[in-house]
Amino acid sequence: MIKTGIATLLLVAAGSASAQSHLDRVIQSKVLTVCTTGDYKPYSFLRPDGQYEGIDVTMARSLAKSLGAQVKWVPSSWKTLTPDFLAKQCDIALGGVSVTLKRQQTAWFATPLGTDGKIPLVRCADKAKYRTIAQLNKPSVRLIEPAGGTNEAFVHSILPQANLTLFHDNVTIFQQLVDKKADVMITDASEAMYQQKRFPKLCAVNPEQPMQYGEKAYMLPRDDMSWKLYVDQWLHLSNATGEYAQVTGQWLAAAK
C-alpha cells in the first residue's frame, strides 16, 4: 500500500510538471495577471483615477517584481470572484480573500496571511445591543452586507432571522450605518477595525473574539505545485525580512 501511494504521488507530480506552470508563464510573458475586487480597504481599492492601492496591491507588485513582471489587473466582484478567477485564467486572486472550503474545491491557497473572523460593525452607541448571536438573530435587527462573498454567506447561515439588506457598493456601505439606514454589518475583524478609524461613529464589536474563525490568503490555480511553492517561498521571505509587516503597518497607520 505504501509503495502504491508513493507511485501515485510520483505520477501526479509528473503530470503537473508536464503542463506549463503559471510560474513559467509569468516569467516568459513578464505579466502577472491578478484578479481583485478593488472595493475592500485596506487590502485592495480601485481609486477614482483608475489606480489600485492597498496592502495586497502593494504585495502583488512585489510578487511581480520578483519575477521581472508587471501586474495586469482583472476587475472582479465578491459574487463572481471564483468564476472570474477560473475563466480569465488569473495567476492569483487577492484583496482580503477569505479561505473557504467552497473556494478550495476549485482553487488552492497560498500560506495563510493570518487569522481573521466575523464580527459586528455597529454605531458605537449601540455596542451593547449587538454583541452576541442571540442579540443579532432577530427580525428587528437591520443587517446590511455586500452581495456575494463570505459576509453574506455567514449571515444566511448563522443569522437567518435578521432583516438582511444586500448592498452593491462595498465602498459606501459603511455610511449606511452612520446614517442609521442599517444597524449592523457583519464583516471580518480586520476590515471592521480599519473602518472604525475612518468612521469615528462606528465601532468593531469584540474583534479579539470573532463569532467565526477565518483566515486570509492569496488564491492560486489548483494543481499547480510549482507556482504554489514559489508564492509560498516569496511570502515566507516577505515575512522574514519584515516587508509584509511594513506594508501592513503603513496602511493601518494611514487609517488613523
C-alpha positions as CSV (number, residue, x, y, z in Angstrom):
1,M,0.0,0.0,0.0
2,I,2.8,2.4,0.8
3,K,4.6,1.7,-2.5
4,T,1.3,2.2,-4.3
5,G,0.8,5.6,-2.6
6,I,4.3,6.7,-3.4
7,A,3.8,5.7,-7.1
8,T,0.6,7.7,-7.3
9,L,2.2,10.8,-5.9
10,L,5.0,10.5,-8.4
11,L,2.5,10.2,-11.2
12,V,0.7,13.3,-10.1
13,A,3.9,15.2,-9.8
14,A,5.0,14.1,-13.2
15,G,1.6,15.1,-14.7
16,S,1.9,18.6,-13.1
17,A,5.4,19.0,-14.3
18,S,4.4,18.2,-17.9
19,A,1.9,21.1,-18.0
20,Q,3.2,24.6,-18.1
21,S,3.2,26.2,-14.6
22,H,1.9,29.7,-14.1
23,L,5.4,30.3,-12.8
24,D,6.9,29.6,-16.2
25,R,4.1,31.6,-17.9
26,V,4.6,34.7,-15.8
27,I,8.4,34.6,-16.3
28,Q,8.1,34.2,-20.1
29,S,5.3,36.7,-20.6
30,K,6.5,39.2,-18.0
31,V,2.9,39.7,-16.9
32,L,1.3,38.7,-13.6
33,T,-2.5,38.5,-14.0
34,V,-4.2,39.5,-10.8
35,C,-8.0,39.1,-10.0
36,T,-9.2,41.6,-7.4
37,T,-12.5,43.3,-6.4
38,G,-10.9,46.7,-5.7
39,D,-13.5,47.5,-3.0
40,Y,-12.0,46.2,0.2
41,K,-9.8,48.6,2.2
42,P,-7.2,48.2,3.4
43,Y,-6.4,45.3,1.1
44,S,-7.5,46.3,-2.4
45,F,-9.1,49.6,-3.5
46,L,-9.7,51.0,-7.0
47,R,-9.3,54.7,-6.8
48,P,-11.4,57.1,-9.0
49,D,-8.3,57.7,-11.1
50,G,-8.3,54.0,-12.1
51,Q,-5.3,53.1,-10.0
52,Y,-5.3,50.3,-7.4
53,E,-3.9,50.7,-3.9
54,G,-3.9,48.7,-0.7
55,I,-1.9,46.1,1.3
56,D,-2.4,43.3,-1.2
57,V,-2.0,45.6,-4.2
58,T,1.5,46.5,-3.0
59,M,2.3,42.9,-2.3
60,A,1.1,41.9,-5.8
61,R,3.5,44.4,-7.3
62,S,6.3,43.0,-5.1
63,L,5.5,39.4,-6.3
64,A,5.6,40.6,-9.9
65,K,8.9,42.4,-9.4
66,S,10.4,39.2,-8.0
67,L,9.6,37.6,-11.4
68,G,10.6,40.5,-13.6
69,A,7.0,41.1,-14.5
70,Q,4.3,43.8,-14.5
71,V,0.8,43.4,-12.9
72,K,-2.2,43.1,-15.2
73,W,-5.3,43.8,-13.0
74,V,-8.5,41.9,-13.7
75,P,-11.5,43.5,-12.1
76,S,-13.9,41.2,-10.3
77,S,-16.6,41.2,-7.6
78,W,-17.2,39.1,-4.5
79,K,-20.1,37.4,-6.2
80,T,-18.1,36.5,-9.3
81,L,-14.5,36.1,-7.9
82,T,-14.2,32.4,-8.3
83,P,-15.7,32.1,-11.8
84,D,-13.7,35.1,-12.9
85,F,-10.6,33.6,-11.5
86,L,-11.1,30.4,-13.4
87,A,-12.5,31.8,-16.7
88,K,-9.9,34.6,-17.0
89,Q,-7.0,32.4,-16.0
90,C,-5.7,34.7,-13.3
91,D,-2.3,33.8,-11.8
92,I,-3.5,34.9,-8.4
93,A,-6.6,36.4,-6.7
94,L,-6.2,38.7,-3.8
95,G,-7.6,41.7,-1.9
96,G,-8.7,40.3,1.5
97,V,-9.8,36.9,0.2
98,S,-11.0,34.5,2.9
99,V,-10.2,30.9,2.8
100,T,-13.3,28.7,2.4
101,L,-13.9,25.1,1.7
102,K,-16.1,26.1,-1.2
103,R,-13.3,28.1,-2.9
104,Q,-10.9,25.3,-2.0
105,Q,-12.9,22.9,-4.2
106,T,-11.8,24.7,-7.4
107,A,-8.6,26.6,-6.3
108,W,-5.6,26.4,-4.0
109,F,-4.5,28.9,-1.4
110,A,-1.0,30.2,-0.6
111,T,0.1,30.0,3.1
112,P,-2.4,32.0,5.1
113,L,-1.5,35.6,5.9
114,G,-3.1,35.4,9.3
115,T,-6.3,34.6,11.2
116,D,-9.4,36.7,11.0
117,G,-13.1,36.2,11.8
118,K,-16.6,37.7,11.5
119,I,-17.7,40.3,14.0
120,P,-20.4,43.1,14.1
121,L,-19.6,46.6,13.0
122,V,-22.1,48.9,14.6
123,R,-22.7,52.5,15.7
124,C,-20.7,53.0,18.9
125,A,-23.8,54.0,20.8
126,D,-25.3,50.5,20.0
127,K,-22.3,48.4,21.0
128,A,-24.1,46.8,24.0
129,K,-27.1,45.9,21.9
130,Y,-25.3,43.8,19.3
131,R,-22.7,41.7,21.0
132,T,-24.0,38.1,20.7
133,I,-25.6,35.9,18.0
134,A,-28.8,35.8,20.1
135,Q,-28.9,39.6,20.1
136,L,-28.3,39.8,16.3
137,N,-30.5,36.9,15.1
138,K,-33.8,38.9,15.3
139,P,-36.2,40.3,12.7
140,S,-35.8,43.7,14.4
141,V,-32.1,43.8,13.6
142,R,-31.3,45.5,10.2
143,L,-28.3,43.9,8.8
144,I,-26.5,45.2,5.7
145,E,-24.0,43.2,3.7
146,P,-22.2,43.3,0.3
147,A,-23.8,41.0,-2.2
148,G,-21.8,37.7,-2.6
149,G,-18.8,36.7,-0.6
150,T,-18.3,35.3,2.9
151,N,-20.2,38.0,4.8
152,E,-23.5,37.3,3.1
153,A,-22.9,33.5,3.5
154,F,-22.3,33.9,7.2
155,V,-25.5,35.9,7.7
156,H,-27.6,33.3,5.8
157,S,-26.1,30.5,7.9
158,I,-25.8,32.0,11.4
159,L,-28.3,34.9,11.5
160,P,-31.3,33.7,9.3
161,Q,-33.9,35.6,11.4
162,A,-32.3,39.0,11.0
163,N,-33.6,41.6,8.5
164,L,-30.9,41.4,5.7
165,T,-30.4,44.1,3.0
166,L,-27.8,43.4,0.3
167,F,-25.9,46.4,-0.8
168,H,-23.9,46.6,-4.0
169,D,-21.2,49.1,-3.1
170,N,-18.7,47.9,-0.6
171,V,-17.1,51.3,-0.5
172,T,-20.1,53.4,0.6
173,I,-21.8,50.7,2.7
174,F,-20.3,52.0,5.9
175,Q,-22.1,55.3,5.5
176,Q,-25.4,53.4,5.6
177,L,-24.6,52.5,9.3
178,V,-23.6,56.1,10.1
179,D,-26.8,57.4,8.6
180,K,-28.9,54.9,10.6
181,K,-30.2,53.2,7.4
182,A,-29.0,49.9,8.8
183,D,-27.9,48.7,12.3
184,V,-25.2,46.1,11.8
185,M,-22.7,45.0,9.2
186,I,-21.1,41.6,9.8
187,T,-17.6,41.6,8.4
188,D,-14.0,40.5,9.1
189,A,-12.4,41.9,12.2
190,S,-9.6,43.4,10.1
191,E,-12.0,45.4,8.0
192,A,-14.1,46.4,11.0
193,M,-11.1,47.7,12.9
194,Y,-9.8,49.6,9.8
195,Q,-13.2,51.2,9.1
196,Q,-13.8,52.3,12.7
197,K,-10.7,54.5,12.3
198,R,-12.2,56.1,9.2
199,F,-15.7,56.5,10.7
200,P,-15.4,57.6,14.3
201,K,-19.1,56.9,14.9
202,L,-18.6,53.2,14.1
203,C,-17.1,50.5,16.5
204,A,-15.9,47.0,15.9
205,V,-17.5,44.7,18.5
206,N,-15.3,42.1,20.2
207,P,-12.6,42.0,17.5
208,E,-10.5,39.7,19.6
209,Q,-13.3,37.2,19.9
210,P,-14.8,36.7,16.4
211,M,-18.1,34.8,16.0
212,Q,-16.5,32.6,13.3
213,Y,-12.8,31.6,12.7
214,G,-11.3,32.7,9.5
215,E,-8.1,33.1,7.5
216,K,-7.0,35.4,4.7
217,A,-4.8,34.1,1.9
218,Y,-4.0,34.5,-1.7
219,M,-6.0,32.3,-4.1
220,L,-4.0,30.3,-6.6
221,P,-4.8,28.0,-9.6
222,R,-5.4,24.4,-8.4
223,D,-2.9,21.6,-9.1
224,D,0.0,23.9,-9.9
225,M,2.5,22.9,-7.3
226,S,5.4,24.8,-8.8
227,W,3.5,28.1,-8.7
228,K,2.2,27.5,-5.1
229,L,5.7,26.7,-3.9
230,Y,7.1,29.8,-5.4
231,V,4.4,32.1,-4.0
232,D,4.7,30.4,-0.5
233,Q,8.5,31.0,-0.5
234,W,8.1,34.6,-1.7
235,L,5.6,35.1,1.2
236,H,8.0,33.4,3.7
237,L,10.8,35.8,2.7
238,S,8.4,38.8,2.7
239,N,7.5,37.9,6.3
240,A,11.1,37.1,7.3
241,T,12.5,40.4,6.0
242,G,9.7,42.4,7.5
243,E,8.4,43.6,4.1
244,Y,4.8,42.4,4.8
245,A,4.7,43.9,8.3
246,Q,6.0,47.2,6.9
247,V,3.3,47.4,4.2
248,T,0.6,46.4,6.6
249,G,1.7,48.9,9.2
250,Q,1.7,51.7,6.6
251,W,-1.9,51.1,5.7
252,L,-3.2,50.6,9.2
253,A,-1.4,53.8,10.3
254,A,-2.8,55.7,7.4
255,A,-6.3,55.0,8.6
256,K,-5.8,56.7,12.0
